[in-house]
């Protein structure tokens, strides 16, 4: 598969992984927009957020909570963002949840 994020999940492309579960992988964004900028993705290929199941969404949000705690932004606050479709700025068409924090947003 040519999906960049699927290749990260498969270990074909290196990434700075900060959290993993049976169903998710979280890694640092290569072009961070904040001091903490981590992408949380489902291991299974899903093109965008609106195609995720309720269970997948729950897994992503649970992983995002763990990432925020580990990155030290859970007390000060952080932003969770899904971009869906080209007009939103989605560049990789594998659903991903941005965890942004570490400064006022």
Residue pairs with C-beta under 8 A, 6 or more apart in sequence:
1 7
1 45
3 45
3 92
3 93
3 94
4 13
4 92
4 94
5 39
5 41
5 45
5 92
5 94
5 96
6 45
6 94
7 13
8 14
8 15
8 25
8 27
8 41
9 25
9 41
9 43
15 25
15 27
15 28
16 27
16 28
17 25
17 26
17 27
18 26
18 27
18 28
18 38
18 67
18 70
18 71
19 25
19 26
19 38
19 40
19 63
19 66
19 67
19 70
20 26
21 59
21 62
21 63
22 43
23 42
23 43
23 44
23 56
23 59
24 40
24 41
24 42
24 43
24 59
24 60
24 63
25 40
25 41
25 43
26 38
26 39
26 40
26 41
26 63
26 64
26 66
26 67
26 99
27 38
27 39
28 37
28 38
28 39
29 37
29 38
29 39
29 98
33 98
33 100
34 79
34 100
34 101
34 102
34 103
34 105
35 101
35 102
35 103
36 68
36 71
36 72
36 73
36 78
36 99
36 100
36 101
36 102
37 98
37 99
37 100
38 67
38 71
38 98
38 99
39 96
39 97
39 98
39 99
40 60
40 63
40 64
40 67
40 96
40 97
40 99
41 60
41 94
41 95
41 96
41 97
42 52
42 56
42 59
42 60
42 95
44 56
45 94
46 52
46 56
46 94
46 95
47 93
47 94
47 95
48 82
48 84
48 85
48 90
48 93
48 95
49 82
49 83
49 84
49 95
49 97
50 84
51 95
52 60
52 95
56 95
60 95
60 97
61 80
61 97
64 80
64 97
64 99
65 74
67 99
68 74
68 78
68 99
68 101
71 78
71 99
71 101
71 102
72 102
73 99
73 101
73 102
76 101
77 101
78 99
78 100
78 101
79 98
79 99
79 100
79 101
79 105
80 97
80 98
80 99
80 100
81 97
81 98
81 100
82 95
82 96
82 97
82 98
83 89
83 90
83 98
84 90
